[in-house]
Amino acid sequence: MRTGERLRMEGREEGREEGREEGRQEAAVESAQRALLNVMRVRFGAPPEWVEAKILAADAETLHGWITLAAAAPNLDAVFSPA
């Protein structure tokens, strides 16, 4: 195999792997968003738009922190404005 072909094939494989990793990260965020919204609905009823907007804009780490807070928080404000 010629060097140019080999480099193109390596580049394609690298691009595929990066795409798979991005897909996994997006799936993790979407899963955490669904989990948090479910916890919110069960604990506090339908979340207001501002809560949904914060959830949809957050990264996975932030979402997981909010899930933990929501499990014991007395209200929505305690989740998003912890003391």
N, C-alpha and C positions, 0 to 999 in steps of 0.2 A: 504494500500500500504506500502510496506517495505521501510525503510529509504534509502537503496541503490538504489532502483528503482526510488524513488522520486528525489533523488539527480541527477541521470542520466537524468531524464526527465527535471529537472530544468536546467541542464547544456546544454542539447540539445536546449532548448528554448532560453537560453542566447546566445548560438552560432548562432542560427538563427537570433536573433535580431541584433547581431553584424554584421552578413553578410548582413542583409537588410540595416543597417546604412552605411556600406562600399559601397554598391551598390548605395545608394542615393548620397553619396559624389562623387563617380566616375561619376555618371550621371550629377551632377552639374558641374564638371570640363569639361566633354565632351560638355555640352551645352554652357558653357562660351567659350570654344575653338572654337566651330562652330560660335558663335556670333561674336567673335573678328575677325576670318578669314573672315567672310562675310563683316564686316565693313571695314576691310583692303582692300578687293577686290573692294568694291564700291568706297572707297575714293582714293586709291592709285594704283589700278590694282593688278595683281597677286603678292603676297608677295614672296620675295626671300627665298631661303632655310634657311638662318640663322634666319629669322623671324619665319618661321614655326617651326623650332627646338626650339626656345625660347618659343613659344606658347605651344607646346606639352609637354614641360618640366615644365611649370608653374603650381602653385596651383590656386584654385578658387579665392582667395582674390586678388592675383596678376593679374589674368586675368580680373577681374572686374575693377581694377584700369586702366589697359591698354585700356579696352573698353571705359571708360570715357575719357581718354586722346585722343584716336583715333577719337572720335566724333568731336573734334575741332582742332586736330593737323594739322599743315601745311604739314607735311611729316612724313615718318616712323621714322626717327631719333628722332623726337620730342616725339614720343610715347615711345620709348625704352631708351632714354637718356634725360629725362626731366631736365630742368635747375633748 
